[in-house]
Each structure stands twice: as structure tokens, then as C-alpha cells.
Amino acid sequence: MTSSIKIVLFEDTPSTRADVLNALQRQVSKGDSVIPFERGKFEESDDDKARMYEDRLENILKNAPYDDATLVVADRDLSKSQDSNFGGLSVNSVAAACRRLAIPICSYARQSELNDDFALREQWEEGHIFLNLSEGTDRLANKAAIAARGFAEIAAMLSEVNIKTKSSPAKLLATLLGKLEYSDKIALYAVGDQNRLPEILAKTKQSTDRVQRTSHFLGYWLWDSLLRYPGLFVNEVAAASHLNIETDSFRRTDVQNLFKAAIYQGPFSDPKSPKWWRGILDDIVSNANCADGLELVQREVDPKISRSQCCVDPSKPAGYYCIISNEPVSLENSKGGLSWFPRGADLTRVSLPLFEEYGPWLGA
């Protein structure tokens, strides 16, 4: 059973803090808590005040009322603080303290500060959950609550598993997800992932807080790798593309009912942005003796449903997913295997026009 969650909010603009705080409080359940970072809630000695921000924050977050935080939510611009003791506080300092304590962190930008560059970066920066206010405070709070519950759920499951008996993080995660048969596919998401190597090594040296650090590591891995890059899991567009079904047709309730057994319902699952197990989608099609999802839906739902279309050349079926444009794309009109793609993300591509435009920034 998932334990209660505690969210700590860092926001230095009073009006925004009130809006986000209220939205978060509407999203949490009875027994959960949302606590704003405020000067009146902690005391520091003069020696403490002379230390670096991340050192001070680490100590503060270890003690009441912030101790045992499930998640930290922070504004990306904390420079407007009126607190003379914490003026100029940065999200980087908050993130550094959170890493030391293995507390997951979400950060967000205000609507006026959002731009295309930020939207592009947020799609693949590792080890940090990005939110934004362009979708409104309610959706931001909803996503933060989903993240907090996901990490808490992983920690609760880990407390019932003998971590030492699992030979690899992939097998451990597969066990938690109830899909041990997918452990080899999950392991492919670790191949070449240098961003998580320090945390993998660090967690092997810990004993007193093993569950906290392991849930921190597995949670980020699941959130910003396995669930982000289509391969093992697929989002709505990637699922439609893989099944060879036109995206809007796949959104039809009668079509999705055919594939509801494949919907992912584990940690971080979001009814407003669902994911599907790609392997179970394939099993559904195979068990129906169909060549692809299009044949199945045309037979069972509507013969007029059309196939997927490549965003570059609509005359070609898609089959893959462009992670930058969030559109279906064909193999021949896209670039895959980029250095920052997990090895297991075999459906993840970048369309050729976007690769030609951003190539130097995207890497080979």
C-alpha cells in the first residue's frame, strides 16, 4: 500500500506560490501534505548561514517540517526571494540538495518565460522532471501529484522486495512492474546511459537509506527514460503509428477499447496522457490473427478507418515516432539511434527535416 506523500514547494513570488500551493492541495489526498518553503518554518545558526546554499538546504530538508519529503516542486527562477537569508536562491541549489538526499524534484517555468528552446530542452534533459504553467496550474499540480505518488508507490513496493536478491536494476524494475518477462527489454534502456551511472554506483554503497535511493534511481529511470522514449511503452501517437492506425481514429473510444488490456497502470500512469505496453499491443493483434492493428480495427470497428501517415510524406505509412514534433514518421524519413536515445527505444526517431535543422545540437 502506498504511503502518504509530502510535497515541498519552492516559489518566491507570493501570488504564484498561492496559486500553485492551492492547486497542489486540491490534488493530494487525505493524509498527504503540501508545505511551502518559508523562513518561519526553520531556524539556522550563524555558522549554518555562512555555508553554501545546497549545504544549508540539505540540512533544512532533513528536519521538520520538510523531513521525509516525497517530492520537491520548484520554480526555475527563485531570484526574487525577499528573504535576506535566502536571496538569490537558485533551482540548481535546490536540485543539488535534493540529489544528495535522493529526493525527486520537479521544476517549472512561468508562462511568460516559456519559449521554444525551453519546450525543446524539457523533452530530454535527464534526472529532472520538467513541468510548465502553459497548461495551467491545475495540470501542473496534477502532474506533480502523479510524480509524487509514483515515487511513493515504487518505495512502498521496494519495501516488500529483497533488493539484494535482484541481479540487476532491470530485473528489479521488471519485478516491481509485474513484467519479469520484459527484463531484457528494460535492460536495453540502460545500455550506454552514462547519466545514471553515478547514481547506480552510489546506491550500491548505501545501506541505511537503500530503499529511498533505489526508489529515486528507479523512479527517474522509469519516468524520463522508459516512459518517455517509445519502445517498451508507447504514447497515444506512437501507439497509433506502431499499429498503423491514423492517430485521430486511434483516439476513438471504440478503437481504444480493443486495446485496453495493454494500458499501462503502474507508477506514473496518467489517465490524461496514457501509455500502452507495446508488447501487449502486439499480442492483441497477433492473437486476432491480423497483420497489424489497422486490419483488426477495420474488421472489428469500422472498415473506413485509415492507416497511419508519415508526417514528412503522407503517402507512406508511419510506424515510428518523432520525439521532437510528437508526430508519426516513417523509417526512411527519420533518423534513429542518436546517442541520447536509450538502446531500447527502437520506435523513437527524429524526422529528417528536423534532424537537418537541429542536427548539430542533436548529435549523431
N, C-alpha and C positions, 0 to 999 in steps of 0.2 A: 504493500500500500504506500502511495506517495506521501511523503511528509509535507507539512505546511511549508510555504515559501515566504521568503523575506526579500524584498526588493529595496535597494538603496538608490535614491535619486540625487544626482549632482546636477543642479541647474541654478545659475546665478542671476537670472532675470526673473523678478518676482511674479510677473503676470504669466510668463511661460511656465514657471515652476508650478503655479496654482493649477493651470490647465492640464499639464502632464500628470501632476500628482492626482488630481481628481479622476482623470481618465484611467490611470493605473488602479486606483482604488475601486473603480467600477468593474475592473476585470478580474480582480482577485476574489478568492472565496473566503468564507468564514474561517477564521483561524490563521489566515495569511496576513501579511503586513507590508506596508509601503512606507518607508522612512526617508524624509529629505535630509540631505547632509546640511546640518546647521550648526553654527558656532555654539549655541547654548546647550547642545547635547553632549559635549565632551570638554574635558579640561586637559591642558598641556602644561608641563613645566617650562621654565625658561630654556633649559637645555634642549627640550624637545623642539621648541620653536626655532632653534638655530640649525636644525637638521634639514636635509633635503626634503622636498615635498613628498616624494614617494616613500621615504623612510617614515615621515610623520603619519602619512595616510595608512601605511601598513600597520602601524601601532594603533591608530584610531579604529581601524576596521576590525581589529582583534577584540575590541572591547564593546560593552553595551553602550548604546542600543544597536550597534551595527554588527556585532559578532554573529557568526553563523549566517551571513548573508548568502542567499541563493544566487542573486544576480545583482550587478550594478548597472544602472542606466545613467548615462552621462551626456550632457550637451557637448558638442565638439568644440564649442567656443566658451571657455569658462573665464575669460579675461575681464569680465565686467563685475567680478565679485567686489562687493563693498566692504567685505571683511578685511580689516587691516592685517590680520594674521594669515589670511589665505588669498590676498590679492594677486592676480596673475596666475592662479592655479590653472593647469592645462589638463586636457583629456589624456595626454601622454603620461603625465604623472599618476593620474588615477589608474590608467591601464597598467603601468609598471607595478603599482602596489597590488593590483588585482592578480597579476601574473604570479607574484611572489606567494600570494595566499591561495592561489588556484580558485579564484572567484571569477566566474564568467562575466564579461562586460558587453553591453550594447551601447553604442553611441549614435547620436543623431544630429542632424543639422536643421536649423530653422528653414522655413520655406524660402525666405528671401536670399538665403545663402546657397541654395541648391543650384547646380549648373550641370551641363552635360558631362563635364570632366568628373564631377563627383559621382554622378549616376553610373559612369563607366567604371570608375575605380571600385565602387562598392560591390561590383559583381564578382570580384575575385581576390580582394585583399584577405590574407589568411589570418586566422586566430583572433578575429574581432567581428562581432555581429553589428552590421550597419542597419540603421533604421533612418527614416526621414519623415518630416512633417508634411510633405507634399500630399500624403494620403490622409492627413488629418490626425489629430491627437488620439482619437478612439482606435484607429487602425494601428497606429504606432504602439499604443498601450496593449492592444490585443496581441501583437507580435511579441512584445516584451514578455507578456504573461505566458505565451506559448513557449518561449525560450526558457523562462524560469521553471515552468512545470516540466519541461523536457529534461533539464539537468537534474531536477529533483527526482524525477522518475528513474533516470539512469542510476543515481546514487542509491535509491531505495532498492533497485534490483541488484546492484553490486553488493549490497549488504547481505544478500542471501546467497551469494555465489562465492566459492573459494577461488579468489583471483589467482592464487599461486598455481592452481592446477591447470590453468589455461596456458597453452604453449605459445600463444601469440595474441596480440591485440585484436586481430581479425577474428579469431575463433571466439574470443571473449565477447566481442560485439555481436557476432552471429548468434551466440548463445543468448544474449540479452534480448535480441530481436526475435528469438524463436525460429531462426532460419539457419541452423547449423550447416545445412546443405549448401548455403551460399558463402561459406567462409573463404573459399578460394577466390571467389569474385570480389569479396570485400578486401581481401589481401592485395588485390591489384590496385586498389586506391592508395596503398601505402608505398608502392614501388616508386622510387625517385622523389618521395615527398620529404625534402630536406627541412621544410618549415616546421614539421612536427618532431624531428629527430631530437632536439634538445629536451623536449618535454618527455619523450619516450625514455631517454636516458635518466632524466631527473626522477621520474616516477619509480624507477626500479630501485632507487636509493632511499626512498621514503618508506616509513613503516607506520608511524603514529597517525598519519592522515592519508593512508593509502587509498581509501575509498573516495575521499574528496578529490585527490589529484588524478585518480584514474577516471572518475566521472567527468572531470574538467577536460581531460585529454580526449576521451571517447565522445563526449558531447560536441566539442568543437569539430572533431573529425567527421562525425555524422552530419552536423549542421552545415558546415561550409565546404565539405568535400563530397560525401556520398549523396546527400540530398540535393546538392547544388548542381553537380555535373551529371547530366543524363547518361546512364549506363546501367547500373544496377536498379536505380529508380528513374522514373520519368515523370516530368510535369505534364500539364494538360497538352501543351503544344507538342512536346516531344513524344508523348504517348500517341497522339493522333498521327504524327508523322511516321512513327515506327509501325503503326498498324495500317498505314496507307489509307487513312480516312481524312477527309477535309476537316480542318480544325473546327469550324462552326458546327458542322454536323456531329463531330465527336462530343460537343458540349450539350447536345440534346439529351434529355433525361432518359428517353427510351433506349438510346445508344449506350449511355454510360451504365445503365442497368445490366447490360450484357457483361460488363467488365468489373462490376462492383466487388467481386471476390478478390480482385487484385489491388484494391485500395490499401495504401499503407496507413496503419493506425497506431504506430509506435511513437516513441519520443519525438517531439517537434511536429507531429502531424497537425495540419491546419485545414479544417473543413473549407475555408475560404480560398485556399490555394493547395488543393490535394496533390498527392503524389501516388504513383502506382508502382508495384513491383513489376519490373519489365519481364522477368521470367514467368510470372504467373499470367501475365497478358499473353505471352507466347503459348503457355499451356492451354489457356482457354481457346485460342484459335486452333491449336493442334488437335485438341480433344473434340472439336466440332468438325474435324476433317476438312478444314478450309485452308486455302493457300495463304491468306492474310486476313487482317481484320475487316478490310473492305468487303471481301466475299461474305464474311459472316454477317455483317450488318445489312448488306443488301438482301441477303437471304432471310434474315430474322426480323428486320425492322422496316426497311424501305429500299426498294431496288433503285430509287433515284438518287441515293446518297453517292456523292462523287469522291474520287480519290484525293489524296494529298497533292499539293502543288509546291514545287520548289520556289522559294522567294526570289531567286535570281532568274530562273527560266521556268515559267508556269507550264510549259509543255512537258516538263519532266516530273515524275513523282519524286517526292522528297525522301523520306526515310531517316533523315538526320535532323539535328537541331543546332541553329546558330546561337551561341551563348551571348553574343553581343546584341543582336537585333531581336532575339527571342522569337525567331521565325523558323518554320520548317525549311530545310535546304537539302539539296541532293548531294551525293558523294562527289560527283565530278565538278560541282560548282562551289566547293568548300574546301577548307584546309583543316586538317585534324592533326593530332599528335603533337601539339605545341608543348613546350617544356613545362608550362604551368598547368597543363591538363593532367589529372590523375590517370594512370595507365588503364584503369578500369572504365573510364568514361568514353567508351567507344562510340557512343552516339553523339558526342559533343564535338562541334565543329565551329568554324568561323567562315561565313560566306566570303567568296573570293573578292567581291568589291570592297568589303570592309577590311579584309586582310591586306589588300593592296593599299588602302588608305592609312591603316594603323600599323602595318607590318613591322616597322622598326620598334614600335612600342610593345607589340605583342610577342615578339621573339619567334624563333624558328621551332 
